[in-house]
Amino acid sequence: MSSFSDKDTAGNKIDQYLSDAGIDDLTEMVLALSAEVCILRDRIDTHERLADLGKPLTLENTEDFEPDQEVMAFRSEQRQKVIAKVLRVFRENITRDIEAHKN
């Protein structure tokens, strides 16, 4: 993948990494949605842990929940899996481009 440069209506430089600005926009949307999925997964995990503790699933209990180190590590691992799935295509394309330039 190559990086292209363009300017927005104010004359600011815009980095473009894919062949079409529309694809860059779509990529940004997918990444933003992926971040929201991770947030929702953390919230669901909180609800499951509250339920296991026998606590009601109230807004207050959800907001007051403080994950311990084990929970934080679990959530971090889950986020890394989501990120790896979402970015798999980019990683494969970059690897392919690097290999093509070696030959």
Short mmCIF file of the C-alpha atoms (twelve columns), coordinates in Angstrom:
data_MODEL
# 
_entry.id   MODEL 
# 
loop_
_atom_site.group_PDB 
_atom_site.id 
_atom_site.type_symbol 
_atom_site.label_atom_id 
_atom_site.label_alt_id 
_atom_site.label_comp_id 
_atom_site.label_asym_id 
_atom_site.label_seq_id 
_atom_site.Cartn_x 
_atom_site.Cartn_y 
_atom_site.Cartn_z 
_atom_site.pdbx_PDB_model_num 
ATOM 1   C CA . MET A 1   0.000   0.000   0.000  1 
ATOM 2   C CA . SER A 2   1.270   3.400   -0.859 1 
ATOM 3   C CA . SER A 3   0.629   6.673   0.881  1 
ATOM 4   C CA . PHE A 4   -0.832  9.488   -1.188 1 
ATOM 5   C CA . SER A 5   -1.263  13.099  -0.164 1 
ATOM 6   C CA . ASP A 6   -4.087  15.433  -0.966 1 
ATOM 7   C CA . LYS A 7   -5.471  18.637  0.527  1 
ATOM 8   C CA . ASP A 8   -8.847  19.287  2.100  1 
ATOM 9   C CA . THR A 9   -10.951 22.375  1.355  1 
ATOM 10  C CA . ALA A 10  -8.954  24.391  3.920  1 
ATOM 11  C CA . GLY A 11  -5.669  23.431  2.274  1 
ATOM 12  C CA . ASN A 12  -4.628  21.018  5.033  1 
ATOM 13  C CA . LYS A 13  -2.688  17.958  3.960  1 
ATOM 14  C CA . ILE A 14  -4.693  14.713  4.027  1 
ATOM 15  C CA . ASP A 15  -2.800  11.437  4.086  1 
ATOM 16  C CA . GLN A 16  -4.372  8.793   1.909  1 
ATOM 17  C CA . TYR A 17  -3.099  5.253   2.285  1 
ATOM 18  C CA . LEU A 18  -5.393  3.350   -0.022 1 
ATOM 19  C CA . SER A 19  -6.054  3.768   -3.715 1 
ATOM 20  C CA . ASP A 20  -9.240  5.754   -3.204 1 
ATOM 21  C CA . ALA A 21  -10.201 8.352   -0.598 1 
ATOM 22  C CA . GLY A 22  -13.599 6.642   -0.282 1 
ATOM 23  C CA . ILE A 23  -11.863 3.460   0.814  1 
ATOM 24  C CA . ASP A 24  -9.906  5.443   3.422  1 
ATOM 25  C CA . ASP A 25  -13.197 6.858   4.716  1 
ATOM 26  C CA . LEU A 26  -14.745 3.393   4.855  1 
ATOM 27  C CA . THR A 27  -11.700 2.094   6.721  1 
ATOM 28  C CA . GLU A 28  -12.019 4.878   9.293  1 
ATOM 29  C CA . MET A 29  -15.683 3.994   9.784  1 
ATOM 30  C CA . VAL A 30  -14.881 0.298   10.255 1 
ATOM 31  C CA . LEU A 31  -12.183 1.127   12.800 1 
ATOM 32  C CA . ALA A 32  -14.544 3.462   14.688 1 
ATOM 33  C CA . LEU A 33  -17.230 0.769   14.753 1 
ATOM 34  C CA . SER A 34  -14.657 -1.756  15.943 1 
ATOM 35  C CA . ALA A 35  -13.815 0.524   18.866 1 
ATOM 36  C CA . GLU A 36  -17.508 0.734   19.734 1 
ATOM 37  C CA . VAL A 37  -17.778 -3.073  19.580 1 
ATOM 38  C CA . CYS A 38  -14.915 -3.321  22.083 1 
ATOM 39  C CA . ILE A 39  -16.660 -0.864  24.396 1 
ATOM 40  C CA . LEU A 40  -19.882 -2.865  24.180 1 
ATOM 41  C CA . ARG A 41  -18.025 -6.108  24.860 1 
ATOM 42  C CA . ASP A 42  -16.504 -4.572  27.998 1 
ATOM 43  C CA . ARG A 43  -19.953 -3.452  29.114 1 
ATOM 44  C CA . ILE A 44  -21.436 -6.919  28.520 1 
ATOM 45  C CA . ASP A 45  -18.538 -8.429  30.457 1 
ATOM 46  C CA . THR A 46  -19.311 -6.047  33.329 1 
ATOM 47  C CA . HIS A 47  -22.968 -7.123  33.280 1 
ATOM 48  C CA . GLU A 48  -22.009 -10.794 33.302 1 
ATOM 49  C CA . ARG A 49  -19.660 -10.276 36.240 1 
ATOM 50  C CA . LEU A 50  -22.277 -8.297  38.158 1 
ATOM 51  C CA . ALA A 51  -24.788 -11.088 37.535 1 
ATOM 52  C CA . ASP A 52  -22.275 -13.660 38.796 1 
ATOM 53  C CA . LEU A 53  -21.923 -11.580 41.970 1 
ATOM 54  C CA . GLY A 54  -25.713 -11.494 42.359 1 
ATOM 55  C CA . LYS A 55  -25.840 -7.730  41.943 1 
ATOM 56  C CA . PRO A 56  -28.667 -6.079  39.995 1 
ATOM 57  C CA . LEU A 57  -27.759 -4.722  36.568 1 
ATOM 58  C CA . THR A 58  -28.342 -1.084  37.340 1 
ATOM 59  C CA . LEU A 59  -26.634 1.882   35.755 1 
ATOM 60  C CA . GLU A 60  -25.057 2.698   39.103 1 
ATOM 61  C CA . ASN A 61  -23.651 -0.829  39.585 1 
ATOM 62  C CA . THR A 62  -22.384 -0.871  36.008 1 
ATOM 63  C CA . GLU A 63  -20.671 2.512   36.316 1 
ATOM 64  C CA . ASP A 64  -19.220 1.683   39.755 1 
ATOM 65  C CA . PHE A 65  -17.764 -1.682  38.691 1 
ATOM 66  C CA . GLU A 66  -13.979 -1.637  38.925 1 
ATOM 67  C CA . PRO A 67  -12.291 -4.492  37.086 1 
ATOM 68  C CA . ASP A 68  -9.304  -6.135  38.753 1 
ATOM 69  C CA . GLN A 69  -6.038  -6.968  36.974 1 
ATOM 70  C CA . GLU A 70  -7.323  -10.361 35.819 1 
ATOM 71  C CA . VAL A 71  -10.425 -8.801  34.251 1 
ATOM 72  C CA . MET A 72  -8.334  -6.063  32.627 1 
ATOM 73  C CA . ALA A 73  -5.986  -8.666  31.144 1 
ATOM 74  C CA . PHE A 74  -8.942  -10.683 29.818 1 
ATOM 75  C CA . ARG A 75  -10.486 -7.592  28.214 1 
ATOM 76  C CA . SER A 76  -7.176  -6.550  26.703 1 
ATOM 77  C CA . GLU A 77  -6.782  -9.990  25.150 1 
ATOM 78  C CA . GLN A 78  -10.313 -9.794  23.732 1 
ATOM 79  C CA . ARG A 79  -9.617  -6.344  22.232 1 
ATOM 80  C CA . GLN A 80  -6.418  -7.619  20.632 1 
ATOM 81  C CA . LYS A 81  -8.399  -10.427 18.996 1 
ATOM 82  C CA . VAL A 82  -10.933 -7.954  17.572 1 
ATOM 83  C CA . ILE A 83  -8.164  -5.686  16.285 1 
ATOM 84  C CA . ALA A 84  -6.350  -8.634  14.695 1 
ATOM 85  C CA . LYS A 85  -9.533  -9.715  12.897 1 
ATOM 86  C CA . VAL A 86  -10.294 -6.230  11.636 1 
ATOM 87  C CA . LEU A 87  -6.733  -5.487  10.486 1 
ATOM 88  C CA . ARG A 88  -5.973  -8.950  9.055  1 
ATOM 89  C CA . VAL A 89  -6.534  -7.847  5.444  1 
ATOM 90  C CA . PHE A 90  -4.218  -4.855  5.823  1 
ATOM 91  C CA . ARG A 91  -1.507  -6.991  7.411  1 
ATOM 92  C CA . GLU A 92  -1.757  -9.544  4.594  1 
ATOM 93  C CA . ASN A 93  -1.638  -6.833  1.908  1 
ATOM 94  C CA . ILE A 94  1.356   -5.132  3.490  1 
ATOM 95  C CA . THR A 95  3.176   -8.454  3.795  1 
ATOM 96  C CA . ARG A 96  2.406   -9.240  0.152  1 
ATOM 97  C CA . ASP A 97  3.645   -5.793  -0.960 1 
ATOM 98  C CA . ILE A 98  6.876   -6.184  1.024  1 
ATOM 99  C CA . GLU A 99  7.480   -9.602  -0.508 1 
ATOM 100 C CA . ALA A 100 6.788   -8.254  -4.007 1 
ATOM 101 C CA . HIS A 101 9.344   -5.469  -3.542 1 
ATOM 102 C CA . LYS A 102 12.002  -7.951  -2.400 1 
ATOM 103 C CA . ASN A 103 11.807  -9.790  -5.711 1 
# 
